[in-house]
Structure formats: structure tokens, C-alpha cells
Amino acid sequence: MSMSDYEVGAVMATADIKAAREFYEGKLGLKPNDPPEDPSVPITYVCGKGTGISVYLSPDHAGKSTATMAGWVVDDLEAVVDELTSNGVKFEQYDEEGLTTNEKGIVEIDGNPGVAFFRDPDGNTHAINQG
């Protein structure tokens, strides 16, 4: 047995399930898989190739990590950043050694779009990578 044989998904804690749903559904365009009536039950958003993100109510744990919590691989990073920006997603701006973004919030690698980072309402960091 190897864990590589099994599906894996990201899990996000939120302090405000309503704000999280507005963000994940309204701004990212994710569709909940059978959304629960009870706000204490996790919401799962199915993404490409059977992957997904679960969001659960946990105010004590929401937004505590400074690491990237989830990432998507896309064919056209700039187009996805433009669409999400028009939906109200704000991309992070970095100007550090080895990590500098352009005006759209895209880190270019060898002159090509590479990755862009944004945060959800709880401060969890997400990445979009050029595939």
C-alpha cells in the first residue's frame, strides 16, 4: 500500500462559514457538493480530477498557518488571475529576494507566468500555478 494510490484534498478552517461560502462560491466559483444545512458540518467543493477542498467551522484554527494551504494548476495563469480579480479576489504582492510579483500579483519565472497567491477571508493562503 502507498498513500499515492489514494485521492487527497485540502482542508480549510474558517471562523465564519457564511463569509467562507461567499468567497469560495461567489469569488472562486466553486460549487458545493451537497451543502449541509448544519453550519458545523464541513462543506466540500469538488475540483478537477476528483480533487477538492473541504471547509469547516473552527474559529480557533482558522487562518493560523503562514504556509500555502492549497493550490491549483491552470493552463493560463494570467487569464485566471484576471477573471478572479474581476470577481473581487485580491492577489498578494511580494517584493522580496526570490519572490517578486508583477502588478497583477504574478511571480514570473524565467519571464513566464509561474504562480500567484491570494488569501481567503480567514487569511489562508492559496496558490495558482501555471501548468
BAFI-3210 file (N, C-alpha, C; in Angstrom, 3 decimals, decimal comma, padded with zeros to 6 digits):
// residues 131
n [1|2|3|4|5|6|7|8|9|10|11|12|13|14|15|16|17|18|19|20|21|22|23|24|25|26|27|28|29|30|31|32|33|34|35|36|37|38|39|40|41|42|43|44|45|46|47|48|49|50|51|52|53|54|55|56|57|58|59|60|61|62|63|64|65|66|67|68|69|70|71|72|73|74|75|76|77|78|79|80|81|82|83|84|85|86|87|88|89|90|91|92|93|94|95|96|97|98|99|100|101|102|103|104|105|106|107|108|109|110|111|112|113|114|115|116|117|118|119|120|121|122|123|124|125|126|127|128|129|130|131]
n.u [000,840|000,464|000,328|000,122|-001,689|-004,175|-006,838|-006,383|-007,032|-007,451|-007,953|-009,676|-009,860|-012,353|-013,449|-015,837|-018,411|-020,306|-019,060|-016,921|-018,247|-019,332|-016,974|-015,603|-017,610|-018,837|-016,680|-014,568|-015,983|-016,572|-018,437|-020,552|-020,522|-023,293|-024,321|-024,355|-027,053|-026,541|-024,305|-022,059|-021,143|-018,730|-018,167|-017,814|-016,013|-015,856|-013,228|-011,133|-010,375|-011,299|-010,350|-010,426|-011,651|-012,275|-014,202|-014,420|-016,015|-014,146|-013,191|-010,991|-008,822|-008,677|-006,999|-004,401|-002,015|000,977|001,805|001,320|-001,813|-003,417|-003,463|-003,896|-003,478|-003,244|-004,025|-003,743|-002,464|-002,456|-004,950|-006,716|-006,061|-006,854|-009,646|-010,420|-009,631|-011,456|-013,667|-013,325|-011,265|-008,280|-004,954|-001,835|000,955|004,378|007,699|010,429|013,644|013,989|011,264|009,182|006,447|004,481|002,447|-000,057|000,108|001,457|004,071|006,802|008,618|011,601|010,771|008,223|004,745|004,337|003,371|000,700|-000,542|-003,210|-005,454|-007,945|-011,004|-010,245|-007,555|-006,080|-003,654|-003,678|-002,611|-002,099|-000,905|000,968|000,473]
n.v [-001,185|002,225|005,660|007,212|006,043|006,942|009,397|012,872|015,838|019,350|020,951|023,441|025,581|027,714|030,772|031,912|030,653|031,580|033,800|032,413|030,714|032,647|033,596|031,250|030,211|032,478|034,179|032,488|030,704|028,057|025,042|023,759|020,422|018,883|020,720|021,085|021,567|022,173|024,335|023,422|021,213|020,093|021,652|020,490|021,174|020,174|019,797|019,810|016,616|014,948|015,987|018,176|020,692|020,978|022,823|023,860|024,763|026,280|028,315|028,613|027,623|028,741|030,357|030,286|029,290|030,219|029,234|028,144|026,819|025,506|024,689|025,330|024,054|025,560|026,173|028,688|031,037|033,881|034,594|033,359|034,713|037,298|036,883|036,073|038,344|040,180|039,153|039,988|038,933|039,431|039,615|038,664|040,813|040,740|041,661|040,581|039,060|036,633|036,333|038,068|039,914|040,807|043,613|042,441|040,548|038,258|035,944|035,852|033,419|032,921|034,824|034,013|033,492|032,175|031,655|032,672|034,204|034,213|035,159|033,677|034,683|034,122|034,336|032,216|031,030|030,627|029,166|029,683|027,981|028,062|025,606]
n.w [000,000|-000,772|-000,035|-002,264|-003,891|-003,281|-003,266|-002,492|-000,630|000,072|003,246|004,882|007,635|008,992|010,453|010,017|008,512|006,685|005,419|004,320|002,497|000,774|-000,339|-001,450|-003,116|-004,387|-005,247|-006,123|-007,602|-006,999|-006,618|-004,156|-002,945|-002,368|-000,167|003,377|005,735|008,362|009,873|011,206|009,942|007,640|004,422|001,183|-001,704|-004,916|-007,167|-010,121|-011,628|-009,572|-007,214|-004,308|-001,986|001,410|003,668|006,941|010,019|012,438|014,515|016,261|014,871|012,368|009,731|010,846|009,820|008,125|005,801|002,364|001,747|-000,149|-003,629|-007,126|-010,418|-013,476|-016,969|-018,155|-016,521|-016,299|-017,435|-015,631|-013,262|-014,020|-014,331|-011,716|-010,296|-011,347|-010,105|-007,566|-006,055|-004,303|-005,111|-003,691|-003,133|-003,577|-002,812|-002,514|-002,088|-004,493|-004,664|-006,282|-007,382|-010,289|-011,423|-011,384|-009,461|-010,037|-009,932|-011,903|-013,692|-015,152|-017,038|-017,658|-016,758|-013,522|-010,791|-008,624|-005,674|-003,278|-000,602|001,512|003,273|005,926|005,958|005,023|002,806|-000,705|-003,799|-007,285|-009,942|-012,972|-015,351]
ca.u [000,000|001,140|-000,633|-000,021|-002,812|-005,434|-007,104|-006,061|-007,651|-007,117|-008,961|-009,527|-010,653|-012,892|-014,104|-017,144|-018,804|-021,022|-018,049|-016,165|-019,077|-019,394|-015,683|-015,348|-018,649|-019,068|-015,489|-013,797|-016,882|-016,648|-019,787|-020,532|-021,023|-024,344|-024,055|-025,132|-027,884|-025,901|-023,033|-020,933|-020,746|-017,861|-018,641|-016,795|-016,058|-015,145|-012,467|-010,718|-009,822|-011,721|-009,751|-011,359|-011,359|-013,315|-014,157|-015,145|-016,077|-013,212|-012,622|-009,699|-007,756|-008,764|-006,000|-003,216|-000,808|001,553|002,170|000,283|-002,667|-003,989|-003,021|-004,489|-002,639|-004,103|-003,373|-003,481|-002,437|-002,839|-006,397|-007,394|-005,852|-007,730|-011,038|-010,624|-009,533|-012,741|-014,632|-013,038|-010,136|-007,098|-003,729|-000,748|002,077|005,628|008,925|011,481|014,620|013,473|009,801|008,699|005,268|004,203|001,318|-001,240|000,345|002,012|005,511|007,274|009,774|012,266|009,987|006,909|003,911|004,637|002,476|000,068|-001,062|-004,292|-005,910|-009,386|-011,373|-009,586|-006,124|-005,429|-003,040|-003,907|-001,743|-002,484|000,342|000,904|000,773]
ca.v [000,000|003,515|006,767|007,789|005,379|007,491|010,813|013,771|017,146|020,381|021,194|024,803|026,006|029,064|031,338|032,415|029,792|032,375|034,538|031,427|030,296|033,770|033,651|030,060|030,054|033,707|034,746|031,462|029,968|026,644|024,540|022,821|019,079|018,585|021,557|020,720|022,583|022,449|025,015|022,748|020,119|020,618|021,800|020,026|021,725|019,273|020,473|018,953|015,272|014,333|016,637|019,109|021,435|020,955|023,986|023,523|025,794|026,076|029,638|028,549|027,182|029,425|031,346|030,254|028,911|031,203|028,498|027,964|025,715|024,795|025,239|024,843|024,133|026,049|026,281|030,090|031,711|035,289|034,664|033,002|035,846|038,386|036,544|036,118|039,749|040,804|038,641|040,593|038,295|040,296|038,823|039,147|041,494|040,467|042,251|040,014|038,317|035,353|036,322|039,384|039,816|041,936|044,429|041,594|039,614|037,029|035,742|035,353|032,535|032,982|035,672|033,423|033,410|030,978|031,403|033,829|033,844|035,018|034,678|033,615|035,623|033,798|034,536|031,030|031,336|029,710|029,450|029,241|027,723|027,831|024,194]
ca.w [000,000|-000,814|000,020|-003,602|-004,549|-002,787|-003,506|-001,392|-000,803|001,054|004,282|005,379|008,788|008,872|011,635|009,583|007,404|005,684|004,656|003,547|001,361|-000,173|-001,026|-002,263|-004,140|-005,132|-005,881|-006,827|-008,489|-006,653|-006,345|-003,030|-003,181|-001,396|001,009|004,560|006,386|009,648|009,618|011,841|009,057|006,573|003,046|000,247|-003,055|-005,811|-008,221|-011,223|-011,480|-008,322|-006,056|-003,719|-000,765|002,436|004,549|008,160|011,043|013,538|014,766|016,953|013,979|011,081|009,345|011,713|009,093|007,205|004,593|001,349|002,176|-001,293|-004,907|-008,365|-011,609|-014,557|-018,273|-018,488|-015,228|-016,415|-017,668|-014,382|-012,343|-014,477|-014,027|-010,271|-009,902|-011,680|-009,123|-006,272|-005,367|-004,241|-005,151|-002,851|-003,774|-002,891|-003,357|-001,690|-002,872|-004,941|-004,739|-006,684|-008,242|-011,178|-010,965|-011,207|-008,370|-010,612|-009,869|-013,190|-013,621|-016,458|-017,927|-017,910|-015,558|-012,759|-009,663|-007,989|-004,358|-002,716|000,708|001,739|004,340|007,185|005,811|004,467|001,519|-001,819|-004,937|-008,628|-010,672|-014,413|-015,613]
c.u [000,879|000,081|-000,815|-001,153|-004,162|-005,580|-006,729|-006,721|-007,213|-008,279|-008,673|-010,431|-011,145|-013,524|-015,528|-017,566|-019,537|-020,041|-017,232|-016,957|-019,172|-018,103|-015,511|-016,363|-018,771|-017,858|-014,683|-014,663|-016,963|-018,087|-019,718|-021,131|-022,008|-024,144|-024,945|-025,964|-027,219|-024,531|-021,829|-020,430|-019,891|-018,564|-017,506|-017,067|-015,213|-014,497|-012,057|-010,140|-010,121|-011,090|-010,761|-010,832|-012,558|-013,108|-015,005|-015,022|-015,153|-012,516|-011,248|-008,540|-007,692|-007,638|-004,722|-001,921|-000,326|001,968|001,017|-000,495|-003,243|-003,496|-003,720|-003,444|-003,568|-003,305|-002,956|-003,580|-002,928|-004,347|-007,174|-007,249|-006,760|-009,187|-011,308|-010,522|-010,850|-013,853|-014,378|-011,936|-008,940|-005,856|-002,636|000,321|003,325|006,767|010,066|012,475|014,060|011,963|009,299|007,537|005,199|002,962|000,048|-001,095|000,901|003,529|005,923|008,534|010,365|011,425|008,597|006,087|004,168|003,613|001,902|-000,576|-002,208|-004,697|-007,434|-009,735|-010,706|-008,076|-005,369|-004,906|-003,306|-002,975|-002,401|-001,185|000,075|001,330|001,521]
c.v [001,239|004,605|007,415|007,140|006,000|008,967|011,612|015,114|018,090|020,561|022,556|025,050|027,425|029,500|031,768|031,648|030,566|033,148|033,587|030,987|031,409|033,847|032,465|029,895|031,298|034,223|033,718|030,639|028,483|026,264|023,554|021,478|018,757|019,391|021,196|021,884|023,066|023,095|024,360|021,559|020,693|020,678|021,348|020,635|020,820|020,093|019,447|017,624|014,644|014,912|017,590|019,784|021,274|022,166|023,658|024,648|025,430|027,406|029,605|028,198|027,956|030,431|031,347|029,949|030,053|030,548|028,486|026,695|024,898|025,453|024,572|024,955|024,480|026,162|027,710|030,927|033,149|035,442|034,351|034,129|037,002|038,109|036,638|037,548|040,467|040,327|039,193|039,924|039,242|039,419|039,494|039,813|041,235|041,187|041,855|039,316|036,942|035,276|037,740|039,196|041,002|042,665|043,609|040,634|038,283|037,034|035,155|034,533|032,457|033,744|035,149|033,407|032,101|030,674|032,719|033,347|034,777|034,397|034,641|034,547|035,353|034,008|033,315|031,370|030,219|030,130|028,971|029,154|027,533|026,388|024,003]
c.w [000,000|-000,774|-001,342|-004,391|-004,208|-003,149|-002,269|-001,670|000,290|002,024|004,896|006,573|008,538|010,191|011,315|008,342|006,313|004,809|003,788|002,322|000,319|-000,985|-001,975|-003,391|-005,012|-005,880|-006,659|-007,774|-008,204|-006,305|-005,187|-003,437|-002,074|-000,108|002,194|005,077|007,677|009,397|010,287|011,010|007,928|005,217|002,149|-001,120|-003,941|-006,922|-009,274|-010,795|-010,128|-007,072|-005,442|-002,473|000,162|003,333|005,771|009,181|012,205|013,829|015,446|016,042|012,663|010,894|010,153|010,963|008,206|005,889|003,594|001,677|001,018|-002,568|-006,074|-009,464|-012,764|-015,849|-018,608|-017,221|-015,326|-016,616|-016,393|-013,362|-012,736|-014,109|-012,523|-009,742|-010,191|-010,746|-007,725|-005,472|-005,441|-004,167|-004,340|-003,706|-002,934|-003,592|-002,429|-002,600|-003,204|-005,065|-005,001|-007,649|-009,190|-010,660|-010,743|-010,025|-008,840|-010,454|-011,211|-012,976|-015,022|-017,476|-018,235|-016,625|-014,830|-011,690|-009,159|-006,693|-003,957|-001,387|000,749|002,905|005,689|007,129|005,337|003,074|000,518|-002,956|-006,222|-009,406|-012,143|-014,664|-016,900]
res [m|s|m|s|d|y|e|v|g|a|v|m|a|t|a|d|i|k|a|a|r|e|f|y|e|g|k|l|g|l|k|p|n|d|p|p|e|d|p|s|v|p|i|t|y|v|c|g|k|g|t|g|i|s|v|y|l|s|p|d|h|a|g|k|s|t|a|t|m|a|g|w|v|v|d|d|l|e|a|v|v|d|e|l|t|s|n|g|v|k|f|e|q|y|d|e|e|g|l|t|t|n|e|k|g|i|v|e|i|d|g|n|p|g|v|a|f|f|r|d|p|d|g|n|t|h|a|i|n|q|g]
***
